[in-house]
């Protein structure tokens, strides 16, 4: 019997193979679909939901994706974290960067806007290649997230209060 995770892995392999066969990059697909390159990459790892509008465009851009896999890509994803992913050196280094800069970034956000967080749900992420001063290849990772303030939890504003005195 095939597990859900195995089915997800097999689907990812099929759609990535179809992408490779199309010869298109995530950046090219991003332009064709009108989506950020990081979101397109997430579509191909089943970590984001493909809209019907984008599905019609993707069907043309990557003709090797089966109708069944396009349907799967349009379902609400089960966003998951695969522990083995931390063994990927790039992922590990990105986590390390957040560990190194995270507290400072938290202080900057609070100084600029107050107590709150940067939403990962209402977030745009892009990755671009740039040249450094010495001509070396570098990458610019842009994280553009909506600020969500922490709210004072006033009892009068709690519309779901059950048994709480007002």
C-alpha positions as CSV (number, residue, x, y, z in Angstrom):
1,X,0.0,0.0,0.0
2,X,1.3,3.4,-1.0
3,X,1.4,6.0,1.8
4,X,0.2,9.6,1.3
5,X,3.7,10.9,1.6
6,X,4.8,8.4,-1.1
7,X,2.0,9.5,-3.4
8,X,3.0,13.1,-2.9
9,X,6.6,12.3,-3.6
10,X,5.7,10.5,-6.8
11,X,3.5,13.3,-8.0
12,X,6.3,15.8,-7.3
13,X,8.7,13.7,-9.3
14,X,6.3,13.4,-12.2
15,X,5.5,17.2,-12.4
16,X,9.2,18.1,-12.0
17,X,10.1,15.6,-14.8
18,X,7.4,17.3,-17.0
19,X,8.9,20.7,-16.2
20,X,12.4,19.5,-17.1
21,X,11.1,18.0,-20.3
22,X,9.5,21.4,-21.2
23,X,12.9,23.1,-20.9
24,X,11.4,25.9,-18.9
25,X,12.9,27.4,-15.8
26,X,10.9,28.5,-12.7
27,X,11.7,32.1,-13.7
28,X,10.2,31.5,-17.2
29,X,7.2,29.9,-15.8
30,X,6.8,32.7,-13.2
31,X,6.5,35.2,-16.1
32,X,4.1,33.0,-18.0
33,X,1.9,32.4,-15.0
34,X,2.2,35.9,-13.5
35,X,3.4,34.4,-10.2
36,X,6.6,34.9,-8.2
37,X,9.4,32.4,-8.9
38,X,9.3,31.1,-5.4
39,X,5.6,30.5,-5.5
40,X,6.0,28.6,-8.8
41,X,8.7,26.4,-7.2
42,X,6.3,25.8,-4.3
43,X,3.6,24.7,-6.8
44,X,6.1,22.0,-8.1
45,X,6.7,20.7,-4.6
46,X,2.9,20.7,-3.8
47,X,3.4,23.3,-1.0
48,X,1.1,25.8,-2.7
49,X,-2.3,25.6,-4.4
50,X,-2.5,26.0,-8.2
51,X,-5.5,28.3,-9.2
52,X,-7.7,27.3,-12.1
53,X,-6.4,30.4,-14.0
54,X,-2.8,29.4,-13.5
55,X,-3.7,25.7,-14.3
56,X,-4.9,26.6,-17.7
57,X,-1.7,28.5,-18.4
58,X,0.5,25.8,-16.9
59,X,-1.2,23.1,-19.1
60,X,0.1,24.9,-22.1
61,X,3.5,25.9,-20.7
62,X,4.3,22.4,-19.4
63,X,2.3,20.0,-21.6
64,X,3.8,16.9,-20.0
65,X,1.9,17.5,-16.7
66,X,-1.0,15.0,-16.7
67,X,-4.6,16.2,-16.2
68,X,-4.7,14.1,-12.9
69,X,-1.5,15.9,-11.6
70,X,-3.0,19.3,-12.5
71,X,-6.0,18.4,-10.5
72,X,-3.8,17.3,-7.6
73,X,-1.9,20.6,-7.8
74,X,-5.3,22.5,-7.5
75,X,-6.3,20.8,-4.3
76,X,-5.6,22.4,-0.9
77,X,-2.1,21.3,-0.2
78,X,-1.0,19.4,2.9
79,X,1.9,21.7,3.7
80,X,4.4,19.6,5.4
81,X,8.0,19.6,6.6
82,X,10.1,16.7,5.7
83,X,12.8,16.3,8.4
84,X,15.3,15.0,5.8
85,X,15.0,18.4,4.1
86,X,17.3,19.8,6.8
87,X,20.1,17.7,5.4
88,X,20.0,19.8,2.2
89,X,22.9,22.2,2.6
90,X,21.0,25.2,1.1
91,X,18.0,24.7,3.4
92,X,20.3,24.2,6.4
93,X,22.1,27.5,5.6
94,X,18.9,29.4,5.2
95,X,17.7,28.2,8.6
96,X,21.2,29.0,10.0
97,X,20.8,32.6,8.5
98,X,17.5,33.0,10.2
99,X,19.0,31.8,13.5
100,X,21.8,34.3,13.1
101,X,19.8,37.3,11.9
102,X,16.3,36.4,13.3
103,X,16.6,38.2,16.7
104,X,18.0,41.3,15.1
105,X,15.3,41.3,12.4
106,X,12.7,40.9,15.2
107,X,14.1,44.0,16.9
108,X,14.0,45.9,13.6
109,X,10.4,45.0,12.9
110,X,9.4,46.0,16.5
111,X,11.3,49.3,16.2
112,X,9.8,50.1,12.8
113,X,6.2,48.9,13.4
114,X,5.7,47.7,17.0
115,X,4.9,44.3,18.5
116,X,3.9,41.9,15.8
117,X,5.1,39.4,13.2
118,X,5.7,39.2,9.5
119,X,3.0,36.9,8.0
120,X,4.2,33.8,6.2
121,X,0.7,33.4,4.7
122,X,0.4,36.9,3.2
123,X,4.0,36.8,1.9
124,X,5.7,37.2,-1.5
125,X,9.1,35.5,-1.9
126,X,11.4,35.9,-4.8
127,X,15.0,34.8,-5.5
128,X,17.1,36.7,-8.0
129,X,20.7,36.2,-9.2
130,X,22.8,39.3,-8.9
131,X,26.5,40.1,-9.3
132,X,28.7,41.1,-6.4
133,X,31.3,43.9,-6.4
134,X,34.0,41.4,-7.5
135,X,31.8,40.0,-10.3
136,X,30.9,36.9,-8.3
137,X,27.4,35.3,-8.5
138,X,25.2,36.1,-5.6
139,X,21.5,35.6,-4.8
140,X,19.1,38.2,-3.4
141,X,16.3,36.6,-1.4
142,X,13.4,39.0,-1.0
143,X,10.8,38.2,1.7
144,X,7.8,40.7,1.4
145,X,5.3,39.8,4.2
146,X,2.4,41.7,5.7
147,X,2.8,43.0,9.2
148,X,0.4,41.4,11.7
149,X,0.3,43.2,15.0
150,X,-0.2,41.4,18.2
151,X,-3.5,42.5,19.7
152,X,-4.5,43.3,23.2
153,X,-7.2,40.7,23.9
154,X,-10.1,42.7,25.2
155,X,-13.0,40.6,26.5
156,X,-15.4,43.0,24.7
157,X,-13.9,42.1,21.3
158,X,-14.0,38.3,21.9
159,X,-17.0,37.3,19.8
160,X,-16.4,33.6,20.6
161,X,-16.4,34.0,24.4
162,X,-18.1,31.0,26.1
163,X,-18.7,31.2,29.8
164,X,-16.4,34.3,30.2
165,X,-17.9,37.1,32.2
166,X,-18.2,40.3,30.3
